[in-house]
Amino acid sequence: MANARSAAKMPKRELSVGEVAARSGVAVSALHFYEAKGLIRSGRNRGNQRRYSRDVLRRVAIIKVAQRAGVPLATIAEALHALPDARTPTAADWTRLSARWRDELDQRIARLTRLRDELNGCIGCGCLSMRDCPLRNPYDALGEAGAGPRLLDPA
């Protein structure tokens, strides 16, 4: 019995993909995707099965929070590459990462607020004129570029 208790108290060194999925609430397929994109890493055991260090749970949490905030995966990957692989990301790491994204999020919020505030004028005009509509073509900026479709806001 003592051996069973001591074995239960000993932390596991590595986690299977199923364990990471269960503990993080992220699908196995998403974990494979994150790994393919370089967001997380795994090793292989003797049976050639993926094994993750425990720090992957914190990394997955960071990925999910950042995604919820609308941060693109490429930006998340760039930030995670700045972290050391051998340790769990800390609160200080998170502070640095989130500070990088704050300006981008503030700009997105401002853009969405402008869109929300201009919707009433758009509905009021009823025509969605490409020449006059302040949402699709403010100040007829698209007309200056010539004929044909134009992408107003690439973001």
N, C-alpha and C positions, 0 to 999 in steps of 0.2 A: 504494500500500500504506500509506503513512504516513497518508493521510486515513482509511482504513478502521480503522487502529489507534487514531487519535485519536478517531474517532467511537465506537469501542467503549469507550474509557476515559471518555468524557463521560457523566455520569449523565443518565438520562431525567428530565425535569421532571415528567411526569405518567404515570400508569399507567392502562391500560384495565381494565375490570371483570374481564376474563378474567385479566389479569396479577395483579390483587389477589387473585382467587380462588385462582390457582395458588400464589402466594407465601404466602398466609395459611392455606391449607387449608380455606377456608370456601366453600361453594357460592355461585354467582352469585345464586341466588334469595335466599339469606340476606343477601348484601350489599344487594340491592334492598330487602329487608325492613328491615334496619338503617337504610338511608337514609330509607325511608318513616317510620320511627319517630324520625328526627332524631338517630340515634346517630353517623352519619357523613355526609359531604357529598361531592358531586361537582360538577364543572362539565361543560360541554359543549364539544366541539370544533366545527370548522366543519361537519363531517358530522353534527352533533347526536348524537354518541356520548359516553357518560359518560367522564369522565377524572377520576382521583383524584390528589391530591397524595400524596407518599410517606408523610406522617405518618399516613395512613389505616391503614397496616399496623400501626403501634403501637396505634392506637385499636382496631382489630379484635382485636389480641392482648389488650388490656385487657378488651374485651367478653367474649371467650371465657373468660379466666381467671375473671372475675367470675361468669359464668354457671355455670361448673363449681363454683364455691363456693356456688351457690344464690342469688345476688343477683338479684332481679327486674329485668327490662329497664327498667322505669320508674325504678328506683333508679339503674341504670347510666346512663341517659339524663340524669338530674338531675346526676349527678357529672360526666359528660362536658361538659355545658353550662357547667360552671365553668371548663373549660380553654380557653385561647386557641385559636382556629381556625387561626392562621397558623403554628404551630410543632408539632413533634413532642412528645408528652407525655414528660416526663423521669422519672427515678427519684424525684425529690422529688414530682412530681405523683402518681405511683403510691402513694407513702407516704401522702399526704393522702387519696387515694381509698380505699385499703384500710383506713385507720384509721376512716373513716366506717362501714364495713361490719362491723368487728370485733365491736362490741356485738351487732348483729343476729345474726351468725353464732354468737356465744357463747350467746345465748338459744336459738337453734335447736338447738344441740348439747345444751344442758341439757334441753330439752324431749324430744329424741330419746332421751337417756340415761334420763330418767325413764320414758318409754314402754318402752324395752328392759327396764329393771329391773322394771317392773310386769307384763310379759307373763306371767311364770310364775304369778303369782297369778291372772291372768285364766284361763289354761289350767286351773289347779287347780280353780277354781270350776265351770267347765263350763257355766254357765248364761248368762253375759253379762247378768245382771240389770240392767235399767235403774235399779232402785232402789239396788242395792248395788255395782255394778261400779265400781272405782276408776278405770278407764280412761275409760269412756263417761260416767259420771255420779257423780263424786266427791261424797260427802256429800249425795246426792240434790238437787244444785243445780238440775237441770232441773225437778224436781217443783215447786219454788217458783215457777217461771214459768208454771205451768198446763199444761193438756193440749196435746198435739201435738208434732211434731218440733222439736228445737232443735239448733243447731250449737254444740257444746261449745267447739271451738278454731278460731276463724276463720282462724288463720294457717296 
